[in-house]
Amino acid sequence: MTRYERLADDIEAAVRRGVFGAGERILSVRRASEQHGVSIKTVLHAYALLESRGVIESRPQSGYFVRESWRAHGTAARDGAAGKPKARRAGAPKAPAAAPVDVSRLVLSTLRSIGAQDAVPLGSPYPDPALYPWRRINQYANAIARRHASWNLIDDLPPGNPELIRQIARRYAENGTPVDPEEIVVTVGATEAINLSLQAVAKPGDTVAVESPTYYAMLHAIERLGMRAIEVSTHPETGLDLDALERVLRRQKVAACMVMPNFQNPLGFRMPDERKARLVALAEAHDMPLIENDVYQELYFGPTRPTPLKHFDASGIVLHCASFSKSLSASYRIGWAMPGRYRAQVEKLKFLNTLTTPSVPQVALADYLRHDGYDRHLRRLRRFYRQQARLMRAMVQRFFPAGTRTSDPQGGYVLWVELPASVDSMRLYQAALARGITIGPGYMFSMRDDFHHYIRLNYSYPWTAQTEAALKTLGELIAQMT
């Protein structure tokens, strides 16, 4: 067991014995750190685990409390099907090595706190919904619902609604990447597309390569399927280190590689086309499927839409995943996969996992794409995000202490910030949350401690005096920790 698991078990045992009653406050993070002789980071991990077990809850500006509704369920039930985290060795190895993945509890606890508080949403992973034409899309959906009192489910069994598939294929063709509509499988957002793609090419126990840092949804998919991940160093401007990946491939079998070559979350880079072509060639040489997460493809700041890895794929080795969640409607959760040679398996898994993707949202988005000004909407959105990115970088440089560095995003709506090495991002996250500010701590983007002093900030929301004050407060908190 890890230290944080032992600490969580000790605290839960104290609650079980009645040392802390329902509704009572438990030790503060700092006091628990001192009393148990562990780091603040270890305490935060333990408290996150206890939150996920339903034992305690976080209350802004007050601390951690035993849940009013908490009841003992027994250790056997918790350690069994409910899924106790697998123990793994502490510390990152000097050379990349495959390891079990266990990040979902920390991410869930962090995102729940972000979503539950009426706070400045700098830590949100989602775009500001006010920027999207959801009212217009809802009008289409309501009209469809009125026309079809009982929808024929068979019409939209996998691969999905034919008109939506046609519109997706048309979009790629208009941007210089012709695709076969027969390859497209509509999914419940890009997350399902990623999970289905990974399930189609790898099995439990296999090793999967990911960027470092990587978007935590990639790690979730690996963890859910019982696979192992190996992190490959990633440059903040050019992307995955292909030489490092090649060294890994010479040393061991890698079942798949999961990448975000365009506006990667959290780094925001756009991988140069020559490196994309080399990555696809490397994958072909080692018969290693590439799972491409391209959800930010439409949110570019430059004059042209970026080229996907799929553009360079002549053998079907790339499983391309994307969605409308970041560019058109997050609430409808409509995505798709273009899985190349694995298309039949992905379609089968889609049917076995979720049967269908809801029909009305598919038709509503198809109607919007056919009749309304999607490109006009995107031009406004890109212009807004480009301005916001510049403003956020400038304010971070203004308010944060010396030694702070930021990414230079080429698209999307998140900024990656490197703080002085003495700052712990989980401790900063807790201090900021107590002041009504959310951030994305760097721990969520890796299995290792390499990014303990990094944070991710969201700049999709309109700039306000409250936003500026929040960044100034963050700068003061960071200065206190250096």
N, C-alpha and C positions, 0 to 999 in steps of 0.2 A: 504493500500500500504506500501511496505517496504521503508526504507530511500533511497536505491539506485534507486528504481523505481521513487520516487518523484524527486530525483536529475536528473535522465535521462529525465523525462518529462519537468522539468524546463529548462534544457539545450536545448532540442529540441524546446521548445517554443521560446527560444531566437533566435535560428537559423531560425525558422519560421518567426519571426518578423524582421529578417534581421540584428540582432545584430552581428551575425557572418555570413559572406557571404561564398558562395561556394569557396573552396580552401583556406580559411583562417584558421589560427591556433586558436584552442580554449585554454582554460586555461590548464596549466600543472596539473598533478595529485596533486602535492604538493600545488600549488596555489589554486586549486579547493577545496582541503581539508581545507585549512585555511579560504577561503572566505565563504564557506558554513557551516563551523563548524562540519564537519563529518570526519570519519576516512579515511585514504588512501585506505583501503580495500573497503569501501563504494564507493569511487570515481571510483576505478578500476572496480567494479561490474557495476556501472552506465555506464562507458565508454564501457564496453563489451556489455551491452544491446544496447547502441546507435550504436555500430558497427553492431550488428545483425539486427538492424532496417535499416541499410544502410545510417545513418545520418552522421557518422564520419568514419575516417579510421586512422590507426596507421602508422606512418612513422618512420623507425628506426633512432635513434639518433636525431630525430627532434620533436617528440611529436604527438599530435592528431590534425587532420585537418577535416574541413567539406568536405565531398566528393564533387568533382567537378561535379558529375552527380546527386547530391542530388536534389530532388524535393519534395515539400510538398504533401503528399497523404491524409492528413486528419486523425484526431485522431480516428474517428469512424472505419475506415478501419483497423487501426493498432490494436485497442482494440477488434476487432471482430474476424473473421475467421483466421486472421494472427496469433492470439494466444498470447495475453498478459500474462505474467507470473502470476500465481495465488499468491495472497498474503498469507504469512504464518508467524506465530509468530517468532520473532527473538529469538535467544538463544536456546541452547540444553537443553531438560528436564533432570532432574537428573536420571530418570529411562527411559529405552527405550520406545518410544511411536511412533505410526505410524504417518506419516506426508506426505503431498503432495510432489512430487518431482519436482524440477526446477533447473536442472544443465546443460541442453543442451546448453543454450546460452553461458554460461561461457566456456564450453568445446569447442564449435564450434569456438568461438572467439580465444581461446588460440591455438587450433590446426591450425587454419587458419594462425595465426601469425608465428607458427613454420614452417609450410609448405611454407610460402611466402618468407621467408628470406634465404639468402645465408649464413647460420650460422652453427656453430658447433651443430650437431643434438642431444645433450644430452637429449632434451625433446621429441624426436620423439617416438611415440608409435609403430613404425614399425621397423622390422629388416632391416639390410643392405641388399638390393636386390642383391649386388654383391656376396653374400655368397651362392646363390641358383642357381640351374642348369636351369635357365630360357631359355637359348639358346637351350639346348637340348629339353626341353619341347616345345618350339616354333617350332622346326624342326618337331616334331610329329604333332603339330597342323597344320602346313602348308601342310604336306603330306596328312593329313586327308581332309583338305579343297580342295586339288587338286583332291582327289579320289571321293569326294562327292560334286559335283557342287551344288546340291540342297538337303539339309539334310531333312530327313523325321522327322518332328517335333513330330509325334505321338510316335516315337521310344523312346524318352526320356521325356515323360510326367512323372509326379510323379508316382513312387518314384525316378526315375532317371535311368541313364545308367546301364544296368545289369552287364556289365563287371567291371565297377568302383565299384559298390556295392559289387561284389564278391571279388575284391581286398581289399576293406576296411574290410570286414568280415574276410578275410584270415589274414590280419594284426593283428586283435585282437586275433584270434585263436593262431597265432604263439607266441603271448605274454602272453598266459595263461588265456585269457578271451573269451571263445567261445561265439559267438553271432549268432543270427538267421538273415541271410541276408534279410529275409522278413520284419524285423523290421526297416531297414535303409531307411531313406528318404534323398536324396541329396538336398542340399540347396545352396543359394548364400552366401557362407561363414558361419562361426559360428554365426555371428550376426543375420542372418535370422533364423537360427536354434533356437537361444535363444528366439527371438521374437515370432516365431510360437509356441514354447513350452509354453511360458508364456500365450499367447493368448488361448491356448488349455485348460489350467487348472484354469484360473482366469478371472474375469470380472472387468470392471471399478468400482472403489470404494473399491475393495478388498485390503487387506493388504498382503504385500510380505516381507519376512525376507531376509536381505542381510548381508554380512560380513561388518565389519567396521575397516579399510577402505575397500572399494570394488572397482572393476574395473568399470569405469564410464559407459561402455556399458550396464551393468546390470541396472543402474539407468535410462539410456535412455529408455530401454525397458519398465520399469515401468511407466515412465513419458509419453511415447507415448500412452500407453493404458489407461491412466487416473486412475492409481492405486496409492496406498499409500505404502510407504516403512517404515520398522522398522529396524534400524541398531542394529546388535548384536556384542558385543565386540569379537575381534579376536586376538589370540595370534600369535606373529611373527614367532613362530617355530612349533606350533602344530595346528594352525588353529582356526576355529569357536569354541567359548566357548559353549559347549554343555549344560552345566548346565544353563547358561544364556538363551539359546534358549528354554530349557525345561520350565523355569519359564515364558517366554513369552507365550508359548503354553498353559500353565495352565490358563493364565489370559485372553487370547483372541484367536479368530479364525484367523489362518494364512492360506491364500489360497495356498501359495507355499514358498519354500526357495530356493534362488539362491546362489550357492557356486562355488568356484574354489579350490578344495581340493589338486590339484597338481600344484605347482609353481605359486601360486596365484599372480595376478597382482593387487597391487604393491609389496606385501610383499615377495614373492618368496618361501614360505614354502612348504613343502610336508607333508600333514596330515598323521600321523601314521595310519596303517591299522586297528588297533583296534578301533581307533576313527572313522574311516570311517564306520566300521561295526556298531558301536553304533549309528552314525548319521542316517544310513538307518533304523535301528530298531526303533529309535525315530520317524522318519517320518512315518513308517508303523503304529506305535501305535496311532498316531494322524491323520492318513489319510491325510498327508500333502505331496504333490508332491515335489520332489527334482529336480531342474533344475541344472545339472552339466555342467559347462563350463570347458572343458578339452583340450583347444587349444594348451597348452604347453606340452602335454603328451609325445612327442618324444624328448623334449629338456632337458633330465635329466642329472645330473652330476655324479650320482652314477653308480654302476655296472649293475643295473636292471631298467627296465621301471616301473614306479609307477603303482599301482593297481587303477583302476577307481572305483568310487562309484558303477558303473554298475555291477562290479564283485560281489558285496554283495547283489544285488537286486534279490529277489526271487518272488516278488509280482508285478513287473512292476511299482513301485512307482517312479523310477528314469528316468528322461528324459535327456539322455546323449547327449551333443553337442560338436562337434569338427570340425576341418578343416585342410587343408593343407597349410593355409596361413602363419603359423609361421615356418613350417618345409620344405616346398617344393616350393611353388609359391604364393606370396602375390597378384600378379596381376590377377591371374585367379579366385580368390574368390570362391573356391569350398569347401563347408563344408557338414556336415551331422548331422542328428539327429537320435537317437535311443530312441524313446519316450515311450517304454514299453506299458502299458495298454492304453496310449493315442495316439497310433500310427495312427489309422484311422482318428482321429480329426486333427492331425498335417498334414497328407497327404492332407486332404480336404482343410485346411487353406493354405497350400503351393499352391495348384491349384488355389484357389480363390485370393491369394495375388499376385503371380508372374507367374502363369501358369507353367513355366518350369525353370530349370537351363540351361544355354547355353550348347549345346550338344558337340561342338568341344573341349572346355576345359576339359569336363568330359572324353572324349575318349582319349585325349592327355595324361592326368594324368594316366589313366588306362594303356596305352601303356608304359609309363615310369615305373610305378610300376611293370609291368610284365617283362620288358626287361632290365632295367638299374639297377645300383647298389644303390638302395635307402638306404640300411643299411650302405654302405660304405660312402655315402654322409653324413648321420646322424652322423656317428662316427667322421668324421672331424668337423662337425658343433658343436657337443657337446664338443669336446676337445677345440675348439676355444673359445666357450662361457665360459667354466670353467676357462680358463686362463684369459679371459677378466674380469670376475667377480672378481677374486682375485686381478688383477691389479687395477681395479676401486676402490675397497674397500681400498687398500693400499694408493692410491693417495688421496682419500677423507680424510683418517686419517692423511695423511701428510700435506695437504694444508688447510683443514678446521679448524676452531678454536676449542679450548677445549669445551667439552660439546656436540660435534657432535657424533651421534651414527648411525650405519648402520644396515640394515638387513643382513642376511647370506643366500643368495639365493641358493636353492638346484637344480635349473634349470631355464630355461628361459633366458632373457637378460635385466632385469631391476633391479635396485637397489633402495631401499627405504631408505631415509636419514632423520634422525631426527636432526634438527638444534636447537641451543639455543632458548628457548621459546620467547625471545624478537624479533626474526626474523619473518617477515611476508613474506610468500612465494610468494604472488602476487606482492608485492613491489620488491622482489628479482627478480622475473620473468621479470618485466619491466626493471629493471636496467641491468640485464644480456642480454636481447634482444637488448638493446641499444649498447651493446658491441659485438654483433654478436654471442651470445651464447643462446641456448634455454634450458629450463628445464621444467619439469612437476610440476606445483604448487600443493600442497596437497589439495587445495580446490576442485579439480576436483574429488576426490575420496570419498566424503562424502557430506551429506546434512548439516552437522553441522560444527562448527568451530574447532573441535577437532584437525584437522591436518593443522592448519594455518602455523605451523613452520616445515612442512615436504615438501620434494621434491622427485620426482622420476627421476632417471637418466638412460639413455639407454647406454649399453656398447656393443652393437652388431657391431659397426663400428670399423675398424682397429685402433689400437692405433698409434697416430701421435704426433709430437711436438705441433701441433695446439690443439690437445685434451688436452695434459698436460698443455699447457698455459691457455686454457679455464678453467680448474679446478682450477688452481692457481688464476686466476682472480675471479672466483666464491668465493673462500676462502677469498679473500681480500674484496669483496663486503659484504660477511656475517660478517666478522670481524667489518666492519664499522657500521653494524646494531645492533651489540650486545652492 
